[in-house]
Amino acid sequence: MNLILHEAPRLLANILILQPIDERYIWMPTTAILGEPELMSPTIVLEFASGDGSEERDTTPFKGEFWVYERVIRAPFYGIYEIKTGKLEVYHLVDFSYQKLTPNDRGHYPIALMNIELGLWQGMYQNQEMLWLRWWDVEGNLLLIGSEQVILEQQRTEQAQQQEQQQRQRAEATERELVELRSILQQQRS
């Protein structure tokens, strides 16, 4: 399955939901979900905690965020990213209860339902050098966002044009040599 990951919009809320749509996954910023009718649960809910994450881990029945995602919304995966510390926790819903996942050897959290992994990536995005949440395929290849894909395609196009130009130059050089050899051969025959 090909995945197209669109750049996440600026955060209008502290929650982003990744939802499958026609073999693509798109970021959907949302505000409070509680009380709004939903046709289906999101596959993964990511909370961006500006504090220590205690609000996001609150299991108080009917009002704690963790409890609401686990018992009401029942998203198969729930992630908490503490922005200040760069700490990421991912939970998987198993038998109606969230189980904390352990990262794999690459430090990523496999999201089996989507055939991708979630992890932290240090790099430049939107003119800010910092840790970012990023997606990888199951082989550990970073999935590019739209602007990165454009740059990659531009580089591939430039490389193809350079190779084409080099081939053309080699062909022209070979043609010149052939003309020169024909001229020499014709001079020797005369």
Phi and psi in degrees as a GROMACS rama.xvg file:
@    title "Ramachandran Plot"
@    xaxis  label "Phi"
@    yaxis  label "Psi"
@TYPE xy
-83.7062  135.655  ASN-2
-110.561  131.647  LEU-3
-114.223  115.356  ILE-4
-106.774  115.574  LEU-5
-81.4292  149.681  HIS-6
-60.6627  136.957  GLU-7
-68.6106  136.108  ALA-8
-69.5108  164.35  PRO-9
-56.3309  141.622  ARG-10
-68.779  117.337  LEU-11
-95.558  -19.9378  LEU-12
-138.654  173.649  ALA-13
-93.1177  14.8197  ASN-14
-126.443  134.456  ILE-15
-124.166  139.872  LEU-16
-119.892  133.42  ILE-17
-102.896  118.831  LEU-18
-124.006  133.404  GLN-19
-73.1559  133.049  PRO-20
-143.643  111.124  ILE-21
47.8227  58.9221  ASP-22
61.0427  16.7802  GLU-23
-124.509  161.58  ARG-24
-125.622  131.355  TYR-25
-125.869  150.991  ILE-26
-79.8316  134.306  TRP-27
-128.79  104.048  MET-28
-69.2971  144.696  PRO-29
-142.341  159.357  THR-30
-103.046  -157.025  THR-31
-54.4299  128.96  ALA-32
-93.253  -29.6636  ILE-33
-54.461  127.068  LEU-34
93.278  -15.6075  GLY-35
-91.6457  133.063  GLU-36
-68.7693  134.217  PRO-37
-121.679  137.497  GLU-38
-74.6869  -34.5795  LEU-39
-150.382  153.945  MET-40
-73.948  146.265  SER-41
-67.7541  153.691  PRO-42
-68.4372  -40.7319  THR-43
-142.596  139.986  ILE-44
-115.919  129.68  VAL-45
-115.741  122.276  LEU-46
-100.843  130.454  GLU-47
-102.598  100.956  PHE-48
-85.1575  122.913  ALA-49
-84.4525  -18.7146  SER-50
-102.134  -140.55  GLY-51
-90.1812  3.33471  ASP-52
86.8649  2.08114  GLY-53
-65.2136  -35.7624  SER-54
-64.2343  -39.9122  GLU-55
-72.7602  -21.0087  GLU-56
-99.1261  5.86906  ARG-57
-68.3817  120.256  ASP-58
-102.436  16.3141  THR-59
-62.0529  123.75  THR-60
-55.6614  136.442  PRO-61
72.2775  -9.31925  PHE-62
-137.928  -21.5326  LYS-63
-71.9009  136.801  GLY-64
-59.3624  -46.3362  GLU-65
-57.9722  -45.5698  PHE-66
-62.2342  -43.1519  TRP-67
-63.1276  -45.8278  VAL-68
-67.2383  -36.7524  TYR-69
-75.4089  -43.1839  GLU-70
-101.591  -26.7789  ARG-71
-105.621  -58.1788  VAL-72
-76.798  -37.6183  ILE-73
56.1938  44.4251  ARG-74
-65.2482  133.682  ALA-75
-58.1592  -29.7004  PRO-76
-132.16  141.556  PHE-77
-135.786  122.993  TYR-78
-117.612  142.262  GLY-79
-122.475  120.055  ILE-80
-114.865  115.248  TYR-81
-86.2037  108.115  GLU-82
-61.077  -45.0339  ILE-83
-65.4813  -37.3513  LYS-84
-98.6838  -15.3286  THR-85
74.1332  21.4045  GLY-86
-90.4747  133.432  LYS-87
-122.389  131.244  LEU-88
-125.533  138.598  GLU-89
-129.087  135.728  VAL-90
-118.945  147.832  TYR-91
-120.4  133.882  HIS-92
-78.6379  114.104  LEU-93
-127.528  121.7  VAL-94
50.7399  47.955  ASP-95
66.3516  21.3787  PHE-96
-142.702  135.347  SER-97
-73.9431  131.105  TYR-98
-113.374  129.385  GLN-99
-68.9208  128.659  LYS-100
-85.1389  152.385  LEU-101
-101.55  134.431  THR-102
-65.7645  153.357  PRO-103
-77.0815  -172.288  ASN-104
-60.0525  -25.9268  ASP-105
-87.4961  -2.60274  ARG-106
83.0142  14.8196  GLY-107
-104.328  159.513  HIS-108
-106.432  112.524  TYR-109
-66.7215  131.669  PRO-110
-111.082  84.4304  ILE-111
-57.2762  -38.0245  ALA-112
-60.6272  -24.9515  LEU-113
-111.112  -2.25322  MET-114
59.6906  36.5399  ASN-115
-138.041  172.415  ILE-116
-126.396  147.45  GLU-117
-112.191  136.184  LEU-118
-159.759  -174.438  GLY-119
-101.964  141.782  LEU-120
-134.182  128.135  TRP-121
-90.8106  123.018  GLN-122
177.886  -175.824  GLY-123
-96.3337  127.093  MET-124
-149.348  134.559  TYR-125
49.3856  44.4858  GLN-126
60.1317  27.4177  ASN-127
-130.363  123.721  GLN-128
-90.735  115.217  GLU-129
-171.339  -176.067  MET-130
-78.4556  134.809  LEU-131
-129.767  149.597  TRP-132
-76.3292  131.386  LEU-133
-138.647  163.34  ARG-134
-111.072  143.908  TRP-135
-128.751  156.415  TRP-136
-80.0202  177.348  ASP-137
-70.0786  -13.4063  VAL-138
-89.2208  -2.41297  GLU-139
92.7092  12.6569  GLY-140
-86.4484  127.426  ASN-141
-60.7002  130.188  LEU-142
-86.3416  125.748  LEU-143
-80.059  143.974  LEU-144
-83.4987  170.882  ILE-145
-51.3431  -49.0475  GLY-146
-66.6305  -34.883  SER-147
-68.3909  -38.1494  GLU-148
-64.4807  -39.5507  GLN-149
-62.2842  -45.8602  VAL-150
-61.1806  -44.1743  ILE-151
-60.8761  -43.871  LEU-152
-64.7159  -38.3396  GLU-153
-63.1657  -42.6446  GLN-154
-63.7762  -41.8732  GLN-155
-63.8043  -41.9621  ARG-156
-63.1772  -45.74  THR-157
-61.4319  -41.4892  GLU-158
-64.6779  -42.3075  GLN-159
-63.9298  -40.1809  ALA-160
-65.326  -40.1733  GLN-161
-64.1307  -43.1972  GLN-162
-63.3559  -40.8011  GLN-163
-63.352  -42.4328  GLU-164
-65.0669  -41.5543  GLN-165
-63.1378  -41.0974  GLN-166
-64.517  -41.3133  GLN-167
-62.7493  -43.2186  ARG-168
-64.258  -40.6729  GLN-169
-64.949  -40.6661  ARG-170
-64.4015  -41.3973  ALA-171
-65.1177  -40.44  GLU-172
-65.224  -41.3971  ALA-173
-64.0467  -40.4071  THR-174
-64.1633  -41.8761  GLU-175
-63.374  -42.405  ARG-176
-61.8403  -42.1166  GLU-177
-63.7328  -43.0047  LEU-178
-62.2239  -42.2839  VAL-179
-65.7936  -43.287  GLU-180
-64.9245  -38.5882  LEU-181
-63.3983  -41.5935  ARG-182
-63.2628  -45.0059  SER-183
-62.9724  -44.4364  ILE-184
-63.2385  -39.9846  LEU-185
-68.0952  -37.3364  GLN-186
-66.4861  -36.9177  GLN-187
-70.2996  -30.266  GLN-188
-75.0427  -27.5262  ARG-189
